[in-house]
Amino acid sequence: MAAINRILIANRGEIALRVVRACRDLGLSPVVVYSEADRDSLPVRLADAAVPIGPPPAAASYLDIDAILDAARRTGADAIHPGYGFLAENPEFAEAAAQAGLVFIGPTPEAMRTLGDKVEARRLMSRHGVPIVPGLQDRAADVASIAEFARREGYPILLKAAAGGGGKGMRAVRSEAEIAPAFRAARSEAKASFGDDGVYAEKLLEQVRHVEIQVIADAQGNAVHLGERECSLQRRHQKLVEEGPSSALTPGLRARMGDLALEVTRASGYRNAGTVEFLVDREERPYFMEVNARLQVEHPVTEMITGVDLVRAQIDVARGRPLAWRQESIAARGWAIECRILAEDPSSGFRPHPGRIAALRLPAGPGIRIDTALQPGDEVSLHYDALVAKLIAWGADRQEAIDRMLRALREFVIGGIRTTIPFHLEVLSGEDFRAGRFDIGWVEREIGRLGARLEAGDAEAEAAAAIAAVAALEARESARQAPATATGPSPWALSGRRALMQGRASRPLGE
Amino acid sequence: MADFTARVGDRAFRLAASRRGGVRAVAFEETGRVAEVFGTGAIRRVSIDGRTFEACVVPAGRPAVADRGEARYDVTIGGRLFAVSLADPLRTAADGARAAGADGPAEIRAVMPGKIVEILVGAGAKVAAGQGLVVVEAMKMENEITAPRPGTVGQIKVRSGEAVEAGALLVVLE
């Protein structure tokens, strides 16, 4: 049993806050590292200690292994939680942490290596009888080998980073002419995101659903799955809405995919929490895609329907405790949906929209959970991921979860940046979503129509918006015309500055 | 009393703002209806004929009051975004007279801060509408900036690897 008393959180934003909270629930001491951009962030404020590790670019801060391990040593941490992204699936980081005498809260470096190489993982799963998407056996050496694969399997195909994850370094290709530029873009994005420009090709399955199974395994060899999450609503391979359970699965298919996920866990010697991603076609055939060897962004969906605290479970497994459940004791209750609120403008092609948070009101009420580190005054910066909040709604059934989500989306106020909230409102109030009629291509196909609906507003609300803007401008103008006493530099500061200019110390007022 | 023309989507409203005690009143000039605005700060309550709207109003883009006498605001109501532009009719009338024509060189500018990953064209190259000019990385995603219309690439103002601010001139299209 490894004793854990103080956990260093090697991440930022909402996930750092999520782990801080788990530490508090367990009576453990959370410490965080932070870049200059995050020095006044909510996780930094709520942790017991916070250590600056560098300037805003991730490469100089959240990806700096030495700086993070040094912070752990200086603060007396005995474990590291990596969150997701950054170093979460980096086996060198897990190894370096172990060598520094720290418990790494996540899978073993060996399992990370096997699964982190998507090409190797596909080969391993295929050997264990897990169905995989048809694709290249090896990394693509050149454009010609991709072209040959595509001629054999037919278009479209998908180029994927061998070291990939999170939708980075991925490009769909629909004709031979597109291969070269897509190969270039995928390689450079893969290099930038993972430090490895290896890319392979697989058949791009269309009209399929993305369904993933949450698993957790302990050091004693026990493993359970916690059911599925449906993540088909994606844009450019970035998930936008997740839910659990999936309306696409029959009980039989659900049981089969749970078994396949556990087989994947065993075959890779997996430990701790992980996610096995599958595509499911219209004939209800599942295909293994990859394992995300980390806690996932959308883990709250599973927490809401199973009642399991996944971060707590991760920490317990890491300190050597056996799993608290058997497979039979895991039951899903009700339905949960998560909307990823991004600092992107859905009315102009999801363009990143950084800025300062000028106003903030979080939704609340029955069935609502919100995971966010946003505070008024925070600067949403271009240095990091655009995810600013995860809004999760739980209901006794899917309809109730949808209705609660719509209520919460309407209550949610984030001023100062444009967000995907209007997009989520359109999607969740639409007939297709209510009926469960969608697949992984739905967002791209419907985006034009959704965009038009985002534009066409109700006349009364437009009038109200115009009035609110006029009132704001008029308030501004009248403040500007008000006597200058309230604004401008204070007389104290001016007298001090004058004193400095004249080379003497300031004197008391009344001089 | 201040007069404004407010544009929201395809609609335009002539509005006159005034103040009665702590409440701001805004009248629709066409109909004479009066709406009231309560509260301070960014999130306010608008009441029109007894119907309530809660509106979050934040200046959009760069300075809210640009030199052309126009102010732009992002207003969110019930989770929906309304981009509002306000103009003082007296000032914008003079402005319209010197509006530039659309045939001159097109300046392709960065729409957000980021890093130039690659320049896809050379000076003098003929490009089609929609053809990629520059690849910019922002928020860890690569975005291709494309030509808005066919033309010939004039000056290229950035280099690969360079960091650019929003609004920075990237390429001039002749």
Chai-1 contact restraints between the chains, C-beta under 6 A:
chainA,res_idxA,chainB,res_idxB,connection_type,confidence,min_distance_angstrom,max_distance_angstrom,comment,restraint_id
A,E189,B,E142,contact,1.0,0.0,6.0,A-B,restraint_1
A,P352,B,M112,contact,1.0,0.0,6.0,A-B,restraint_2
A,P352,B,A138,contact,1.0,0.0,6.0,A-B,restraint_3
A,P352,B,M139,contact,1.0,0.0,6.0,A-B,restraint_4
A,A358,B,A42,contact,1.0,0.0,6.0,A-B,restraint_5
A,A358,B,V58,contact,1.0,0.0,6.0,A-B,restraint_6
A,A359,B,A42,contact,1.0,0.0,6.0,A-B,restraint_7
A,A359,B,I43,contact,1.0,0.0,6.0,A-B,restraint_8
A,A359,B,C56,contact,1.0,0.0,6.0,A-B,restraint_9
A,L382,B,P113,contact,1.0,0.0,6.0,A-B,restraint_10
A,L382,B,A138,contact,1.0,0.0,6.0,A-B,restraint_11
A,L382,B,M139,contact,1.0,0.0,6.0,A-B,restraint_12
A,A386,B,M139,contact,1.0,0.0,6.0,A-B,restraint_13
A,L409,B,G79,contact,1.0,0.0,6.0,A-B,restraint_14
A,R410,B,G78,contact,1.0,0.0,6.0,A-B,restraint_15
A,R410,B,G79,contact,1.0,0.0,6.0,A-B,restraint_16
A,V413,B,I43,contact,1.0,0.0,6.0,A-B,restraint_17
A,V413,B,C56,contact,1.0,0.0,6.0,A-B,restraint_18
A,G415,B,A42,contact,1.0,0.0,6.0,A-B,restraint_19
A,G415,B,C56,contact,1.0,0.0,6.0,A-B,restraint_20
A,G415,B,V58,contact,1.0,0.0,6.0,A-B,restraint_21
A,G416,B,V58,contact,1.0,0.0,6.0,A-B,restraint_22
A,I421,B,G79,contact,1.0,0.0,6.0,A-B,restraint_23
A,P422,B,R80,contact,1.0,0.0,6.0,A-B,restraint_24
A,P422,B,L81,contact,1.0,0.0,6.0,A-B,restraint_25
A,L425,B,G79,contact,1.0,0.0,6.0,A-B,restraint_26
A,G457,B,G9,contact,1.0,0.0,6.0,A-B,restraint_27
A,A461,B,I77,contact,1.0,0.0,6.0,A-B,restraint_28
A,E462,B,V8,contact,1.0,0.0,6.0,A-B,restraint_29
A,E462,B,R11,contact,1.0,0.0,6.0,A-B,restraint_30
A,A464,B,V46,contact,1.0,0.0,6.0,A-B,restraint_31
A,A464,B,F53,contact,1.0,0.0,6.0,A-B,restraint_32
A,A465,B,V8,contact,1.0,0.0,6.0,A-B,restraint_33
A,A465,B,V75,contact,1.0,0.0,6.0,A-B,restraint_34
A,A465,B,I77,contact,1.0,0.0,6.0,A-B,restraint_35
A,A465,B,F82,contact,1.0,0.0,6.0,A-B,restraint_36
A,A465,B,V84,contact,1.0,0.0,6.0,A-B,restraint_37
A,A466,B,A6,contact,1.0,0.0,6.0,A-B,restraint_38
A,A466,B,V8,contact,1.0,0.0,6.0,A-B,restraint_39
A,A466,B,F13,contact,1.0,0.0,6.0,A-B,restraint_40
A,A466,B,V84,contact,1.0,0.0,6.0,A-B,restraint_41
A,I467,B,V26,contact,1.0,0.0,6.0,A-B,restraint_42
A,I467,B,A35,contact,1.0,0.0,6.0,A-B,restraint_43
A,I467,B,V46,contact,1.0,0.0,6.0,A-B,restraint_44
A,A468,B,R44,contact,1.0,0.0,6.0,A-B,restraint_45
A,A468,B,V46,contact,1.0,0.0,6.0,A-B,restraint_46
A,A468,B,A55,contact,1.0,0.0,6.0,A-B,restraint_47
A,A468,B,V57,contact,1.0,0.0,6.0,A-B,restraint_48
A,A468,B,V75,contact,1.0,0.0,6.0,A-B,restraint_49
A,A469,B,V57,contact,1.0,0.0,6.0,A-B,restraint_50
A,A469,B,Y73,contact,1.0,0.0,6.0,A-B,restraint_51
A,A469,B,V75,contact,1.0,0.0,6.0,A-B,restraint_52
A,A469,B,V84,contact,1.0,0.0,6.0,A-B,restraint_53
A,A469,B,L86,contact,1.0,0.0,6.0,A-B,restraint_54
A,V470,B,F4,contact,1.0,0.0,6.0,A-B,restraint_55
A,V470,B,L15,contact,1.0,0.0,6.0,A-B,restraint_56
A,V470,B,A17,contact,1.0,0.0,6.0,A-B,restraint_57
A,V470,B,V26,contact,1.0,0.0,6.0,A-B,restraint_58
A,A471,B,R24,contact,1.0,0.0,6.0,A-B,restraint_59
A,A471,B,V37,contact,1.0,0.0,6.0,A-B,restraint_60
A,A472,B,V57,contact,1.0,0.0,6.0,A-B,restraint_61
A,L473,B,A71,contact,1.0,0.0,6.0,A-B,restraint_62
A,L473,B,L86,contact,1.0,0.0,6.0,A-B,restraint_63
A,E474,B,A2,contact,1.0,0.0,6.0,A-B,restraint_64
A,E474,B,A17,contact,1.0,0.0,6.0,A-B,restraint_65
